Amino acid sequence: MFFPYFFDPTFVILLPAILLSMWAQWKVHSAFSQYSRISARNGASATQICRMLLDRAGLFNVPIEHIRGELTDHYDPRAKVLRLSSSVNGYPSIAAIGVAAHETGHAIQDKEGYTFLRVRNAIAPVVQICSFASMPLLLIGLLFGAVGLAQLGIVLFCGVLVFQLVTLPVEFDASARALKMLKETNTLSDGELLGAKKVLDAAALTYVAAALMAALQVLRLLAIVGMSSRRR
């Protein structure tokens, strides 16, 4: 028997990840909001700092573009473009500068061929397909008693877990690079660096929560298939 989503007792397996995710999101918005109200002593905007750090790394050809939204900042390794969100682009706050430096860290990873970034970029298209196909296979397998098909769905979903695990060192390394660059260039004082670190640490926690969610989801799916098999 396959339990409907809202009555599935295995859902409790996900509760630690859900709670961590909620706490991480609160930490991100709290830290970013706090340090968005504090301007860095140098008076330069996050965009200007980002351009300076990119040029310092020899990435003169990487443009900086504006993208709508809040904390939608990212570096696009395919287009070789760094995009800063409306809450970061042009702002001189400690939070904005920290986020912009973090994305610069990703650009430098790409330039240097950072192993985990290369792996993540390589597996991303495959993981997307696996994620799309995993749940239909699992549901069909459960509905028709095809345990092998359901197990294949779980195997495919494991690709999501691998992707999330590979993402962790990518994000941690980008933050470490960002703080190091900001310190070496005297862009932020020690006190300001502490604020930027709080913002980046909070953001990193969201990736930890995502990895935990993927891991617990695999355990949950295994439990669902096991329960279904015992009932047949």
N, C-alpha and C positions, 0 to 999 in steps of 0.2 A: 504494500500500500504506500502511495506517495502522499505525504501530508501537504495540504495547501500551504502557501507561503506564510500566511499570518498565523497558522496553527502548527507550524513545524517546530517541534520541541528542540531540534538541533540548532535553532536560531540563537539560543543562549550562548553557543560557542563563539559567536561573533561579538558578544557584548563587550569584552575587554577592548577590542579594536575600535568599536563604535565609540566607547567612552574616551579612549585615547584620542581618536580623531576629533571629537567635539572639543576636548581640552586643547588640542594642538591648534585648532582653528581659533579658539578664544585667545590663546597665547599670541598667535600671529597678529590678529586684529588689535589686540591690546598693546603689544609692543610697537607695532607699526604706527598706531594712532598716537601713542605717547611720544615717540621720537620723530614723528612727522611734524610735531609742533615746535621742535627745537632745531633751529638753523645751525649749521656748522660755522665755526669761527672764520673760516676762509672766505665765506660769502659766495663761493662758486656753486653753480647748480649741479645736480646729479648728472645732467647731460654733458656739461663741460668737463666734469671729473671723469666721466666715462670715456669721452674723446681723448683726454689726456692719457689715461691708462692704456687705451687701445694703441695710441701712437707710440707710447713708451715700449709696448710689446712688439712694435713693428707691424701692427695690424692697421696700416693707414687706409687700406681699401675696404675695411669693414664699415659700412654706413650705420648710422643710428637713426632709427625710424620711430615715430610715435604710433602707439597702438591704443585703442580705446579700452576702458575698463580699469579696475583697480587690482594691482598685483598680478597683471597678465604679462608681466615682463618675461622675456625669453630671448635666447640666442638661437637663431635658425641655422643649423650647420649645413643645410642644403643650399640655402640662398646666401649664406655668409653675411647675414644681416642681424644686427642686435636691435631689439625692439623694446622700448620703454613705455610703460603704461601712463595713463593720464595722472595717476597719483605719484609718479616718480619723475617723469620727463619735465625738465625745467625747474624742478624744486631744489632748494638748497638745504633741505633738512638732512639730519643724520640718517634717518631711515631711508630716504630716497637714495642717498649716496651709497649706503651699504648695499642696497638692492642692485643698483647700477654696477657697482664693483663686482658683485656676485656674478652677474651676467657676463661681465668682462672676463671673469675667471673661466666661464664656459668657452668663450671665444678663444682664449689662450690654450685651453685643453684641446680644442679642435686643431689649432695651429701645431701643437706639439704632438698630436696623435695619441692623446691620453687613452690608454688601453680600455678602460671601462666605458668611456664615452664612445669609442669605436665599436665596442661590443653592443652597447645599447642602441646605437644608430643602425647597426647591422640587423639586429633581431627585431627591431620595432615593427616593420611591415609583417613579418611572420607572426609575431605576438598578436597583432591586430586581427589577423585572420583566425588564429587559434581562439582568441577571446570571443569572436563573433560566432564561431562554430561550436564551442564547448557546451553552452547551455542547451541548444536544440538537441544535440546528440545525447546529453544527459537525460533530458526530459523524455525523448523518444525511447531511450533504453529503459527508463523506469516504467513508462506507460505500457510497453510491450514485453516487459520482462527480459529484455536483452541486456544482461549484465555486462557483457563485453563492450557493448556500444556505450553504456553509461560510464564504464571505466575509461573508455577512450575519451569521452568528454572531460573527465577529470584530468587525464594526462594532458590534453590540450590546454586546459585551464592552468596547469602548472607553468605554462609559458608566461602567464601573467605574473606569477610569483617570481620566476627567474628575472623578468624585466624589472620588477620592483626592487629586488635584491641588488641587481646591477646598478640601479639608479642611486642607491644609497652612497656608495663611494664617490660617484660623480658629483652629487650635491655637496657632500662634506668637503671634498677637495676644492670645489669652486668657492665655497665660503672661506676656507683656509687661505686660498690664494688672494681672495678679496681683502681680507683683514691684513695680510702681509703686505700687499701693495699699498694699502691706505696708510700703513705705518711707515713703510720705507719712503714714501713720497711726502710724509708729514702732512698728508691731506687732512687727517683727523688727529686730535690730541688723544692722549691716553683715555681720558674720561669719555670722549666722543666715540672712541673705538669700542669701549665697553657697551655703549648704547647700540652701535651698529651690530656688535656681536649678539646682543640679546635678540635683535630683530632676525638675524640670520639663523640663530639657534632655534628660534621659534618656528621659522619656516622649515628647517630641517626636520623638526619633529613631525610635521605633516607627512613627510616621506616615510618616516619610521612607522607612523600609523597606517599608511597605505600598504607597506610591506607586511605588517602584522595582520591587516585585514585579509590580504591575499593568502597568507599562510593558514589562517584560521578558516578561511573559506574552503581551502582544500580539505582540511580536517572535517569540516561540516559536510562537504559533498561525499567524502568517504563514509561518514556515519550514515548519511541518507541512503546510499547504495547498500551498505551493510544491513540496515534495518529493512530495506525493501526486499533483499535477498532472503532474509530469515522469515519473512512473512509469506513467502511463496512456497 
